[in-house]
Amino acid sequence: MCAFETLPGGVDARTVPQIALANGQKMPAIGLGTFGSDHVSAPDVAKVVGEALRLGYRYIDCAACYGNEAEVGQELKKALDKGLDRKELFVLSKVWNDCHQPEKLIAACKKSIQDLQVGYLDMYLIHWPFPNYHAPHCDVNSRNPDSRPYIHEEFMQSWRAMERLVDEGLVKGIGVSNVTIPKLELILRDARIRPAVNEMELHPSMQQGQLFQYCVDHGVQPIGYSPIGSPARPERDRTPEDVCDLEMPEVVEIARAHGVHPAIICIKWAYQRGQVPIPFTTKAKNALSNLRAILDDPLSPEEMDVLTGCERNCRLIKGQVFLWPGAESWRDLWDIDGTIPGWKGYGKA
């Protein structure tokens, strides 16, 4: 039995439900996000990771571009040194857009493993499906002239490198993030090792019902980022028409009935719907409340139906900075009409 000590009031990690993935892996049904939204320092993110592990979290969701993997790795190493079994951890990271070339991708994965100090990754994702890079902390109007649309042939070169990572034992599973149905159809068609997960924006006002169901039907587990509506997201992602999930009357009313903060209702909804939420917080008490949300006081079927009615198709992380020359708007990133804008047919059978 693991000698790692849980903080008083924490959750026994063995009681947290596990999700069975199509590749045979199991992952905890809730994780801790580590994106500090451009304003939380790396040491502060790492501090809450250390606290979350002692509260019962075992899934930590990371990415190279968050700029804090080395600091997070120090906390992971401390926990392992204090008796936490590596097999209990589920550590996910993502390759950034400037490292899609196969050799760069493999080197980036090795660096994340080194920084996180975990020996291997349980899951590795391609963070965005195009190699479009932007500078940290850039504003919404920033554009890289070298950006280009999704090109399936190029993406599959990156995916072959991801498959090599599995073959070489550097990662246990591989997946995608911010991928739409048209792109996922092509990837599933051509992959030797199919993506086990798709990490995407999911919250009551952005439910992505068609994509969610497509993933479920094809054995791709949805992971939901921004599960409470990302109230601390970067300024570049804010527009006047955005909906605040935590202020939606339906969410507030259900929260009042349960005697909890509206954020807890969003997390309960996410878990009961079947996605894996990865809320981020800098406060240990909130991290604990989020973890307990999936264990206690479930929402009724009627409440789940009410929350289903909260869909507003309100995408908060729009991705404007990834646009390529000639793209009309951020909607071109998301294949709104079911086709891939700018794609010339690379990789067609």
C-alpha positions as CSV (number, residue, x, y, z in Angstrom):
1,M,0.0,0.0,0.0
2,C,1.2,3.5,-0.9
3,A,2.7,5.3,2.1
4,F,1.9,8.7,0.6
5,E,-0.1,10.7,3.1
6,T,-3.4,12.4,2.2
7,L,-4.0,15.8,3.8
8,P,-6.7,15.9,6.6
9,G,-10.1,16.3,4.9
10,G,-8.8,15.0,1.6
11,V,-10.2,12.2,-0.5
12,D,-8.9,8.6,-0.6
13,A,-7.7,8.5,-4.2
14,R,-8.9,4.9,-4.5
15,T,-12.5,6.1,-4.3
16,V,-12.2,8.4,-7.3
17,P,-13.8,6.7,-10.3
18,Q,-11.7,5.5,-13.2
19,I,-12.5,5.8,-16.8
20,A,-11.6,2.9,-19.1
21,L,-10.0,4.1,-22.3
22,A,-10.3,2.2,-25.6
23,N,-6.5,1.5,-25.6
24,G,-6.8,-0.4,-22.3
25,Q,-5.6,2.4,-20.0
26,K,-7.6,3.8,-17.1
27,M,-7.6,7.4,-16.1
28,P,-9.2,9.2,-13.2
29,A,-12.6,10.8,-13.9
30,I,-11.4,14.2,-12.9
31,G,-8.0,16.0,-13.2
32,L,-6.3,19.2,-12.2
33,G,-5.5,21.6,-15.0
34,T,-2.2,23.5,-14.9
35,F,-2.8,26.4,-17.4
36,G,-2.3,29.5,-15.4
37,S,-4.1,31.7,-18.0
38,D,-1.0,33.9,-18.5
39,H,-1.3,35.4,-15.0
40,V,-0.6,32.7,-12.5
41,S,3.1,32.1,-11.9
42,A,4.8,28.7,-12.4
43,P,5.6,28.4,-8.7
44,D,1.9,29.1,-7.8
45,V,0.7,26.5,-10.2
46,A,3.2,24.0,-8.9
47,K,2.1,24.7,-5.3
48,V,-1.5,23.8,-6.0
49,V,-0.3,20.6,-7.8
50,G,1.5,19.5,-4.7
51,E,-1.6,20.3,-2.5
52,A,-3.9,18.5,-5.0
53,L,-1.9,15.3,-4.9
54,R,-2.2,15.3,-1.1
55,L,-5.9,15.9,-1.4
56,G,-6.5,12.9,-3.6
57,Y,-5.9,14.0,-7.2
58,R,-4.0,11.6,-9.4
59,Y,-4.5,13.0,-12.9
60,I,-2.4,16.2,-13.6
61,D,-3.0,17.8,-17.0
62,C,0.1,19.6,-18.3
63,A,1.5,21.1,-21.5
64,A,4.9,22.4,-22.6
65,C,3.4,25.8,-23.6
66,Y,2.1,26.5,-20.1
67,G,5.7,27.3,-19.1
68,N,5.5,25.5,-15.8
69,E,6.4,21.8,-16.3
70,A,9.7,22.0,-14.6
71,E,8.1,23.5,-11.5
72,V,5.2,21.1,-11.6
73,G,7.8,18.3,-12.0
74,Q,9.4,19.3,-8.7
75,E,6.1,18.7,-6.9
76,L,5.5,15.4,-8.7
77,K,9.0,14.3,-7.7
78,K,8.4,15.2,-4.1
79,A,5.3,13.2,-4.0
80,L,7.0,10.2,-5.6
81,D,9.9,10.5,-3.1
82,K,7.4,10.5,-0.2
83,G,5.9,7.2,-1.3
84,L,3.3,7.9,-4.0
85,D,3.4,5.0,-6.5
86,R,4.1,6.2,-10.0
87,K,1.5,3.7,-11.3
88,E,-1.2,5.7,-9.4
89,L,-0.4,8.8,-11.3
90,F,-1.9,9.8,-14.6
91,V,0.3,12.5,-16.1
92,L,-0.7,14.1,-19.4
93,S,1.3,16.6,-21.5
94,K,1.0,18.1,-24.9
95,V,3.4,19.0,-27.7
96,W,3.3,22.7,-28.7
97,N,2.7,24.0,-32.2
98,D,6.3,24.8,-33.0
99,C,7.4,21.2,-32.5
100,H,5.1,19.3,-35.0
101,Q,8.1,18.1,-37.1
102,P,8.7,14.5,-36.1
103,E,12.2,14.8,-34.6
104,K,11.2,18.0,-32.8
105,L,8.1,16.3,-31.5
106,I,10.0,13.4,-30.0
107,A,12.6,15.8,-28.5
108,A,9.7,17.8,-27.0
109,C,8.2,14.8,-25.4
110,K,11.5,13.7,-23.9
111,K,11.9,17.2,-22.5
112,S,8.4,17.1,-20.9
113,I,9.2,13.8,-19.4
114,Q,12.5,15.2,-18.0
115,D,10.9,18.3,-16.7
116,L,8.0,16.5,-15.1
117,Q,10.4,13.9,-13.6
118,V,7.9,11.0,-14.0
119,G,9.9,8.6,-16.3
120,Y,7.2,8.4,-18.9
121,L,3.9,10.0,-19.8
122,D,0.6,8.3,-19.4
123,M,-0.9,10.4,-22.2
124,Y,0.6,12.8,-24.8
125,L,-1.5,15.0,-27.0
126,I,-1.0,17.2,-30.1
127,H,-2.1,20.4,-28.5
128,W,-3.6,22.0,-31.7
129,P,-4.0,20.4,-35.1
130,F,-2.0,23.0,-36.9
131,P,1.6,24.0,-36.5
132,N,0.7,27.7,-36.0
133,Y,2.9,29.3,-33.3
134,H,2.3,32.6,-31.4
135,A,4.4,34.4,-28.9
136,P,3.5,34.0,-25.2
137,H,1.2,36.7,-23.9
138,C,0.4,38.0,-27.4
139,D,-2.8,40.0,-28.0
140,V,-5.8,38.9,-30.0
141,N,-4.6,40.6,-33.2
142,S,-1.2,38.8,-33.3
143,R,-0.7,36.8,-36.4
144,N,2.2,34.6,-37.5
145,P,2.8,35.0,-41.3
146,D,3.9,31.4,-41.5
147,S,0.6,30.0,-40.1
148,R,-1.4,27.8,-42.4
149,P,-4.6,25.7,-42.3
150,Y,-4.8,22.1,-41.3
151,I,-3.0,19.9,-43.8
152,H,-3.8,16.3,-43.2
153,E,-0.6,14.9,-44.8
154,E,1.5,17.1,-42.5
155,F,-0.6,16.2,-39.4
156,M,-0.1,12.5,-40.1
157,Q,3.7,12.9,-40.2
158,S,3.4,14.3,-36.7
159,W,1.0,11.5,-35.7
160,R,3.5,8.8,-36.9
161,A,6.0,10.4,-34.5
162,M,3.4,10.1,-31.8
163,E,3.0,6.4,-32.6
164,R,6.8,6.0,-32.3
165,L,6.6,7.4,-28.8
166,V,4.2,4.6,-27.9
167,D,6.4,2.0,-29.6
168,E,9.5,3.2,-27.7
169,G,7.7,3.2,-24.3
170,L,8.0,6.9,-23.7
171,V,4.3,7.3,-23.5
172,K,1.4,4.9,-22.7
173,G,-1.2,6.6,-24.8
174,I,-1.6,9.3,-27.4
175,G,-4.4,11.7,-28.3
176,V,-5.5,14.9,-29.8
177,S,-6.9,18.3,-28.6
178,N,-9.0,20.9,-30.2
179,V,-9.9,18.5,-33.1
180,T,-13.2,18.7,-34.9
181,I,-15.3,15.9,-36.5
182,P,-13.9,16.5,-40.1
183,K,-10.3,16.3,-38.8
184,L,-11.0,13.4,-36.5
185,E,-12.6,11.4,-39.3
186,L,-9.4,11.6,-41.3
187,I,-7.1,10.9,-38.3
188,L,-9.1,7.8,-37.3
189,R,-9.1,6.6,-40.9
190,D,-5.3,6.8,-41.2
191,A,-3.9,6.2,-37.7
192,R,-2.1,3.0,-36.8
193,I,-2.6,3.8,-33.1
194,R,-5.9,5.6,-32.8
195,P,-6.2,8.7,-30.5
196,A,-7.5,7.6,-27.1
197,V,-8.7,11.0,-26.0
198,N,-9.8,14.4,-27.5
199,E,-9.3,17.3,-25.1
200,M,-11.7,20.1,-26.0
201,E,-13.7,23.0,-24.6
202,L,-16.7,21.7,-22.7
203,H,-19.0,23.5,-20.3
204,P,-22.8,24.0,-20.0
205,S,-22.9,26.9,-22.5
206,M,-20.5,25.1,-25.0
207,Q,-21.5,21.4,-25.0
208,Q,-20.3,20.4,-28.6
209,G,-23.0,17.7,-28.7
210,Q,-22.2,16.4,-32.1
211,L,-18.5,16.2,-31.6
212,F,-19.0,14.8,-28.1
213,Q,-21.2,12.0,-29.4
214,Y,-18.9,11.3,-32.3
215,C,-16.0,10.8,-29.9
216,V,-18.0,8.5,-27.7
217,D,-19.2,6.5,-30.7
218,H,-15.7,6.0,-32.0
219,G,-14.0,5.2,-28.7
220,V,-12.3,8.5,-28.1
221,Q,-12.7,9.7,-24.5
222,P,-13.7,13.4,-24.3
223,I,-11.6,15.5,-21.8
224,G,-13.3,18.8,-21.1
225,Y,-11.2,21.9,-20.5
226,S,-12.7,25.2,-19.2
227,P,-15.3,23.1,-17.4
228,I,-16.6,26.1,-15.4
229,G,-16.5,28.5,-18.3
230,S,-12.9,29.7,-17.8
231,P,-13.6,32.9,-15.9
232,A,-9.9,33.7,-15.7
233,R,-9.1,33.1,-19.4
234,P,-6.6,35.5,-21.1
235,E,-8.0,38.8,-22.3
236,R,-7.3,37.8,-26.0
237,D,-10.0,35.2,-25.7
238,R,-12.8,37.6,-24.4
239,T,-15.5,39.0,-26.5
240,P,-18.6,41.0,-25.5
241,E,-21.0,38.2,-26.5
242,D,-19.4,35.6,-24.2
243,V,-21.7,33.8,-21.8
244,C,-20.7,33.4,-18.1
245,D,-21.7,29.8,-17.1
246,L,-21.4,30.6,-13.4
247,E,-24.1,33.3,-13.8
248,M,-26.6,31.4,-16.0
249,P,-29.9,31.3,-14.1
250,E,-30.3,27.6,-14.5
251,V,-26.9,26.9,-13.1
252,V,-27.4,29.3,-10.2
253,E,-30.8,27.8,-9.4
254,I,-29.5,24.3,-9.3
255,A,-26.5,25.4,-7.2
256,R,-28.8,27.0,-4.7
257,A,-30.8,23.8,-4.4
258,H,-27.7,21.8,-3.6
259,G,-26.2,24.5,-1.4
260,V,-23.0,24.8,-3.4
261,H,-21.1,27.2,-5.7
262,P,-22.3,27.2,-9.3
263,A,-18.8,25.9,-10.3
264,I,-19.6,22.6,-8.5
265,I,-22.7,22.2,-10.6
266,C,-20.7,22.6,-13.8
267,I,-18.3,19.9,-12.7
268,K,-21.0,17.5,-11.6
269,W,-22.7,18.0,-15.0
270,A,-19.4,17.3,-16.8
271,Y,-18.7,14.1,-14.9
272,Q,-22.3,12.7,-15.1
273,R,-22.4,13.5,-18.8
274,G,-19.3,11.4,-19.4
275,Q,-16.4,13.8,-20.0
276,V,-13.4,14.1,-17.8
277,P,-13.2,17.7,-16.4
278,I,-9.9,19.3,-15.7
279,P,-10.6,22.4,-13.6
280,F,-7.8,24.7,-12.6
281,T,-7.7,26.6,-9.3
282,T,-5.0,28.2,-7.2
283,K,-6.9,27.5,-4.0
284,A,-6.6,24.1,-2.2
285,K,-10.1,24.4,-0.8
286,N,-11.5,24.8,-4.3
287,A,-9.5,21.9,-5.6
288,L,-10.9,19.7,-2.8
289,S,-14.5,20.9,-3.5
290,N,-14.0,20.2,-7.2
291,L,-12.8,16.7,-6.4
292,R,-15.6,16.0,-4.0
293,A,-18.1,17.2,-6.6
294,I,-18.0,14.0,-8.6
295,L,-18.3,11.8,-5.5
296,D,-21.2,13.3,-3.6
297,D,-24.8,14.5,-4.1
298,P,-25.3,13.8,-7.8
299,L,-27.6,15.8,-10.1
300,S,-31.0,14.4,-10.8
301,P,-32.0,13.4,-14.3
302,E,-34.3,16.4,-14.4
303,E,-31.4,18.7,-13.4
304,M,-29.2,17.2,-16.1
305,D,-32.0,17.9,-18.6
306,V,-32.1,21.5,-17.5
307,L,-28.4,21.9,-18.0
308,T,-28.6,20.3,-21.4
309,G,-30.9,23.2,-22.3
310,C,-28.1,25.7,-21.3
311,E,-26.3,25.1,-24.6
312,R,-25.5,28.5,-26.3
313,N,-22.6,27.3,-28.6
314,C,-20.5,29.9,-26.7
315,R,-16.9,29.1,-27.6
316,L,-14.6,31.0,-25.1
317,I,-11.2,29.8,-26.3
318,K,-11.6,30.9,-29.9
319,G,-8.0,30.6,-31.0
320,Q,-7.8,33.8,-33.1
321,V,-4.0,33.9,-32.8
322,F,-3.7,30.6,-34.8
323,L,-5.3,32.0,-37.9
324,W,-3.4,31.9,-41.2
325,P,-3.2,34.6,-43.9
326,G,-6.5,34.6,-45.9
327,A,-8.6,33.1,-43.1
328,E,-11.9,35.0,-42.6
329,S,-12.4,34.6,-38.9
330,W,-11.7,32.4,-35.9
331,R,-14.6,30.2,-37.0
332,D,-12.3,28.9,-39.8
333,L,-10.4,27.0,-37.1
334,W,-13.4,25.0,-36.1
335,D,-14.8,23.6,-39.4
336,I,-18.2,25.1,-38.7
337,D,-19.8,24.0,-41.9
338,G,-18.4,20.4,-41.7
339,T,-15.5,21.1,-44.1
340,I,-11.8,22.0,-43.4
341,P,-11.2,25.6,-44.7
342,G,-8.1,25.9,-46.8
343,W,-7.5,22.2,-47.0
344,K,-6.5,21.1,-50.5
345,G,-7.2,17.4,-50.2
346,Y,-3.9,16.2,-48.9
347,G,-4.1,12.6,-47.7
348,K,-7.3,11.7,-49.5
349,A,-7.7,8.1,-50.2
